[in-house]
């Protein structure tokens, strides 16, 4: 079957290999391959793995039988892609000047950066949305309880109380940069890390993770321009002034394993080109980068969210 979109190995290599160090979506909502765009995943009730049946077996008896009663949920990945028109004249000019980057490679890299940023925005919106947490697994801090109030607030006791009541203890934390820059200087956390005699300084991500028995702490560093096209640039942090503590199971897949959430991915990220004779007098190609993914929260009881953690 002929197709106008030709996947180019060289451009696909750029799209797949591209890594933006500031982005954390792949760590927070790991990618899980699915076999088709339309797929099914199992959602397990909270008591499924916490209600042990009778396990004792008589000498001639039969062991009790159990059946896992996960609810099958239908979902589908969404296609996300962007095009960049590249005139053939640009490619010819680049080929004639040694050392000039290939315009198509440069386009693939720029498109990938925007695809990655859009995914980061979706992931942050999902993870930092209070609606995606159980009723008792979220709280909004107000006034003196906000962790920017170094005198009255106590982030250590707030976090410990919140996560200790979770049915499965979180193993990762996610905090927006604007919040982390304040939290990392909180006197009570400094005392807990450096000793009671020290209430000033800046604690590291590793020290914070160790304090709360987390495998990793991820800080959302990314920026996004939220202004509409044609309006003055309005740069905002992708991850806001919130803190989430999640149970992440790297071995979970759509059919088994409980985890706060993951990203279903159909096929690899692709890049290629489409011939377009209407670009300039020499024609050209439209470079396209895209992926088919769906960010999901699959067990909202396995996360705890603090909103408005700093003023």
Secondary structure, DSSP 8 states (H G I E B T S, - for coil): ---S-EE-HHHHHHHHH---TT--HHHHS-EEEESSSEEEEEE--TTTTS--------TT----------EEEEEE-EEEEEEEEEEHHHHHHHHTSTT---HHHHHHHHHHHHHHHHHHHHHHHHHT-GGGS-TTSEEE--GGGSTT-TTT--HHHHHHHHHHTSSS---EEEEEHHHHHHHTT-HHHHHHHH-TT---S---HHHHHHHTT-SEEEEE--EEE-S-TTS---EEESS-S-EEEE---TT-BTTB---SEEEEEES--EEEEEEETTSTTT-EEEEEEEEEEEEEE--GGGEEEEES---
